[in-house]
């Protein structure tokens, strides 16, 4: 059965007029159940975890300052959110959702988190709406528990996974692959194990050709036994924060290709949804919903 992490706190309200469309976290599970892609039993509710998995990735000083709400104003500005206990609780619950979904993926072949993909969080600071790096926390958890030996992170959000690259820069057990817009945030990028930069307005053909020419070789060379997939839908031409030119059909083919490749190679995969900022919320929901539909069709 497809297992999906979801908690009501994912829709934590932000200041009026904030550009991040938090409502998608409420609408997406509703849409999936309404259309029959999922039922209630597909969803599980993560909790506030112990600190050990988080401290395996983030420094104790940063995490303690975060949970005590004592980050300095410059650090808070870098994150981009007003800091609050509810916001911090939301982040640690998202991390728990990814940890638990990682275990479910080992059991069922795939598992999802409605939220997550917080790839701009570094070991010692947050930025760009990311406080804790959920997939990095999940990956380190699997490695420390001996549940995986080599992990491949496939980050296909329109923005480079700069925090993830920094966290694993000296860790050969995790290979970081980021395929993103060359001229998108972050403007000073980190160095992933493999970075592929796309020009502005790159269309479906350009995007998919590059992906399909890259992923099989990566799997053959790196021989991972677990995959994290960050499947942001901000690669769409309609996205107001992205600069690529993909269609909904192209985004769906991207997800189909990645998930089918994981299935064909018998590689468990954990998916975090990542970004999506099209002005029309229906476009965001449809693009994200496609990922869950494909997970059901391919794995179950």
C-alpha positions in Angstrom: 0.0 0.0 0.0 1.2 3.5 -0.8 1.9 5.3 2.4 1.9 9.1 2.5 2.9 11.4 5.4 0.4 14.2 6.1 -0.3 16.3 9.2 -2.7 19.2 9.5 0.2 21.4 10.7 1.5 21.3 7.1 -0.9 24.1 6.4 0.5 26.3 9.1 -0.7 29.8 8.2 1.8 32.5 7.2 1.4 36.3 7.0 -1.3 37.4 4.7 -0.2 37.8 1.1 2.9 35.6 1.5 3.8 34.0 -1.8 4.2 30.5 -0.6 1.0 28.6 -1.4 0.5 26.7 1.8 -3.0 25.8 0.9 -1.7 23.1 -1.5 -0.9 20.9 1.5 -4.6 20.9 2.4 -6.0 20.6 -1.1 -3.7 17.9 -2.4 -4.8 15.1 0.0 -8.5 16.1 -0.5 -8.1 15.9 -4.3 -6.4 12.5 -4.1 -9.2 11.1 -2.0 -11.9 12.8 -4.0 -10.7 11.2 -7.3 -10.1 7.8 -5.7 -6.3 7.7 -6.1 -6.0 7.4 -2.3 -8.1 6.4 0.7 -7.7 7.4 4.3 -5.6 4.4 5.0 -2.9 5.6 2.6 -2.1 8.5 4.9 -0.2 8.4 8.2 0.3 11.3 10.6 3.9 12.0 11.6 4.8 13.3 15.0 7.5 15.4 16.7 10.5 13.0 16.7 13.4 12.8 19.1 16.3 15.1 18.4 18.9 12.4 17.5 18.0 12.1 13.7 18.0 15.9 13.4 21.3 16.3 15.2 22.8 13.7 12.9 22.5 16.4 10.2 22.2 19.8 11.8 24.5 21.3 14.4 23.4 21.3 18.0 23.8 25.1 18.3 21.6 25.8 15.3 18.9 23.3 16.4 18.8 24.5 20.0 18.6 28.1 18.8 15.8 27.1 16.4 13.6 25.3 19.0 14.2 28.0 21.6 13.3 30.7 19.0 16.6 32.5 19.7 18.0 32.8 16.2 19.4 36.2 15.5 17.4 38.5 13.2 19.8 38.0 10.3 19.3 34.3 10.5 15.5 34.7 10.6 15.6 37.0 7.5 17.6 34.4 5.7 14.9 31.8 6.4 12.2 34.2 5.1 9.5 33.1 7.6 8.6 34.8 10.9 9.9 32.4 13.5 7.3 30.7 15.8 7.0 27.5 17.8 4.3 26.3 15.4 6.6 26.8 12.4 9.4 24.9 14.1 7.0 22.1 15.1 5.9 22.0 11.5 9.4 21.5 10.3 10.3 18.7 12.8 7.1 16.9 12.0 7.8 17.1 8.3 11.3 15.6 9.0 9.6 12.8 11.0 7.2 12.2 8.0 10.2 11.7 5.8 12.0 9.4 8.3 8.9 7.2 8.6 8.2 7.3 4.8 11.8 6.1 4.3 11.0 3.0 6.3 7.7 2.5 4.4 9.6 2.8 1.2 11.8 0.0 2.2 8.7 -2.1 3.0 6.5 -1.2 0.0 9.0 0.1 -2.7 7.8 3.7 -2.5 6.4 6.2 0.1 5.6 9.9 -0.1 5.5 13.1 2.0 2.9 15.7 1.1 5.4 18.3 2.2 9.2 18.3 2.5 11.9 18.8 0.0 13.5 21.5 2.2 16.8 21.3 0.4 18.0 24.8 1.2 18.6 24.0 4.8 22.3 23.7 5.7 24.0 22.0 8.6 24.1 25.2 10.6 21.4 27.5 9.2 18.2 27.7 7.3 17.3 29.7 4.2 14.7 30.2 1.5 11.8 28.9 3.6 13.7 25.8 4.7 14.6 25.3 8.4 15.5 21.6 8.5 16.6 19.4 5.6 14.1 16.5 5.6 15.6 14.3 3.0 19.1 14.7 4.4 17.7 13.7 7.8 16.0 10.7 6.3 19.2 9.7 4.4 21.4 9.9 7.5 18.8 8.0 9.5 18.9 5.1 7.0 22.7 5.0 6.9 23.1 5.1 10.7 20.6 2.4 11.2 22.3 0.2 8.6 19.1 0.2 6.4 21.0 1.6 3.3 24.6 1.6 2.3 24.6 4.0 -0.7 21.9 6.7 -1.3 21.2 8.7 -4.4 19.3 12.0 -4.0 17.6 13.0 -7.2 16.7 16.7 -6.8 14.5 17.9 -9.7 13.2 21.0 -8.1 13.8 24.1 -10.3 16.2 25.4 -7.6 19.5 23.8 -6.8 19.6 21.7 -3.6 22.4 23.8 -2.1 21.8 22.8 1.5 21.8 19.1 0.6 25.0 19.6 -1.4 26.7 21.2 1.6 25.5 18.6 4.1 26.9 15.6 2.1 29.9 17.2 0.4 32.3 15.0 2.4 30.0 11.9 2.6 30.7 9.3 -0.1 27.7 7.2 1.0 25.3 9.9 -0.4 25.5 11.0 -4.0 23.7 14.4 -4.6 22.3 15.0 -8.1 20.6 18.3 -8.7 19.1 19.3 -12.1 17.9 22.9 -12.0 17.5 26.2 -13.7 20.9 27.9 -14.2 19.5 31.3 -13.5 17.2 30.4 -10.6 17.9 30.8 -6.9 20.4 30.2 -5.3 22.5 32.6 -7.2 25.6 31.4 -5.5 25.3 27.7 -5.8 27.0 24.9 -3.9 28.7 22.0 -5.6 26.6 18.8 -5.7 28.2 15.5 -6.8 26.4 16.2 -10.1 24.9 19.5 -11.1 23.0 19.9 -14.4 22.0 23.5 -15.2 19.2 24.2 -17.7 18.8 27.5 -19.6 15.8 29.7 -19.2 12.6 28.5 -20.8 14.0 25.0 -21.4 11.1 23.0 -22.8 9.9 19.4 -22.3 12.2 17.9 -24.9 15.3 19.6 -23.6 14.5 18.7 -20.0 13.5 15.1 -20.6 16.4 14.3 -23.0 18.9 15.5 -20.4 17.3 13.5 -17.6 16.9 10.3 -19.6 20.6 10.5 -20.8 21.8 11.0 -17.2 19.8 8.9 -14.7 20.5 5.4 -16.0 24.3 6.1 -16.1 24.1 7.5 -12.6 22.4 4.4 -11.2 24.9 2.1 -13.1 27.9 4.0 -11.8 26.8 4.7 -8.2 24.9 1.5 -7.5 22.6 3.0 -4.9 20.3 0.8 -2.8 17.9 3.7 -1.9 16.7 6.8 -3.7 15.3 10.1 -2.4 13.4 12.0 -5.1 12.6 15.7 -4.7 9.8 16.1 -7.3 9.1 19.9 -7.2 6.6 21.1 -9.9 8.2 24.5 -10.1 9.8 23.4 -13.4 6.5 24.4 -15.1 6.4 27.3 -17.5 3.6 28.8 -15.4 5.7 28.9 -12.2 6.2 32.4 -10.9 9.5 31.6 -9.1 10.9 29.3 -11.8 12.5 30.1 -15.2 12.0 26.8 -17.0 9.4 26.1 -19.7 8.0 22.6 -19.0 4.3 21.6 -19.4 2.2 19.6 -17.0 2.5 16.7 -19.5 6.3 17.1 -19.4 6.4 17.2 -15.6 4.3 14.1 -15.5 6.6 12.3 -17.9 9.5 13.3 -15.7 7.9 11.7 -12.7 6.9 8.6 -14.7 10.4 8.1 -15.9 12.0 8.5 -12.5 9.5 6.3 -10.7 9.5 3.6 -13.4 13.4 3.6 -13.4 13.3 3.1 -9.6 10.8 0.2 -10.0 12.7 -1.4 -12.9 15.9 -1.4 -10.8 14.2 -2.6 -7.6 15.3 0.6 -5.8 13.1 1.8 -3.0 12.2 5.5 -3.4 11.0 8.2 -1.0 9.4 11.3 -2.5 9.1 14.8 -1.0 7.0 17.2 -3.0 9.2 20.3 -3.0 8.2 23.5 -4.7 5.3 24.7 -6.9 4.3 28.3 -7.2 2.1 28.7 -10.3 -0.4 31.5 -9.7 -3.3 29.1 -10.4 -3.5 26.7 -7.5 -5.4 24.1 -9.7 -2.2 23.8 -11.8 -0.1 23.1 -8.7 -2.5 20.5 -7.4 -2.8 18.7 -10.8 1.0 18.6 -11.3 1.6 17.3 -7.7 -1.4 14.8 -8.0 0.2 13.3 -11.1 3.1 12.1 -9.0 0.8 10.2 -6.6 -1.2 8.7 -9.5 1.9 7.5 -11.1 3.2 6.0 -7.8 -0.1 4.0 -7.5 0.0 2.9 -11.1 3.7 1.9 -11.2 4.2 0.3 -7.8 0.8 -1.1 -6.9 
